[in-house]
Amino acid sequence: MSLFETSPPFTPWQEHSKTSQDAAFAKKSIAAAQRESVFQAICDSPCGLTDGEIQRLLGISGDSERPRRVELATDRRIREAGTRLSLAGRQAVVWVRA
């Protein structure tokens, strides 16, 4: 198992939905690559990154970025390091390497 496969081997799905389950299994390798990209982006940033910054930097949607960031936080590979203003003018959590 690689360093980037510490989370479940598949993305969660809705039990009642066959299409949701199919999508989760199809996304398995994509999720691992995205998780690695999110982690590397956070590590490479001297001031940490917010969710919005990660999304813009990597060119991925929030629906893809947020679950990968949650997995990294759950695995204690990243941690919160305060907040800063988002482009919308709201406070956003800044994530850094743990």
N, C-alpha and C positions, 0 to 999 in steps of 0.2 A: 504494500500500500504506500502510495506516495505521500509526501508531506501535505499535499493539497486535498487528500481524500479522507480527512478525519471525520467529516460529517456523514450522515446516512448515504448509502450508495445510490439513492434515488431522491428525486424531489417529491414532496408530499402531494397527494392527490385527494380528490373528493371520492369517498367510498361508493357513493351512489352513481358515479359517472364513469362509464367505460372510456369515454373520450378523454376525461381528465387523467385517468390511469395511464392510458396509452401515451398521452403527452408527457407525463412524468417520466416514463421509462425512456422515451425518445430524447428527453432533455438531459439525461444523466451525464453524458460526456460533455455536452455544452455547458452544463452547470459547473462541472469541475474546472473547465477552462476559464469560465467567467469568474469563479471564485479565486483562481490563481491571479487573474488580471486585476481584480478588485484589491486583493491583498498586496500585490506588487505596486499598484498605484498609490496605496496608502503608505507603504514603506518608502517609496521614492519621494514622497512629499514632505519637505522639512517642517511644514506647519500643519500637517494633517489635512484631511479632506472631509467635506460634508457629503451627504448622499447626492445632492444636486451637482456638486463638483465632480464626483466620481462618474455620474451619468454623462455629463458633458465631455469629460476627458476621454472616457472609453467609448462614447457614442452608443450607449445602451440605454434602454428604457428603465424607468424606476421599477417596473414589474419584474425585470430581470436583475437589476442591481440590488434592490433592497433584500430579497431573500438570501443572496450571496453574502451581503454584509451581516445579516442576522446570523448566518451559519458561522462566519468568522468570529463574531462576538460571542456566540454560544460556545465555540471551541476555545475561547479566551486567547485568540491570536491577535485581536485588536481590542481597543478600549476607548471609552469616551474621554475626551480631553478638553472639555469646555464647549462653548458655543460661539458662533459668529453669525452675522447677518447673511441671509440668503439673498439671491437676486430679487426675490419678492419682498425683501425688507423684513423678514421674520427671522427669529433666532433659529439656527440649525445646529445640531450636534456635530462636533468635529471629531473624526475618528483617527486614531494613531495606532501604530504597532504596539502591542502589549509588552 
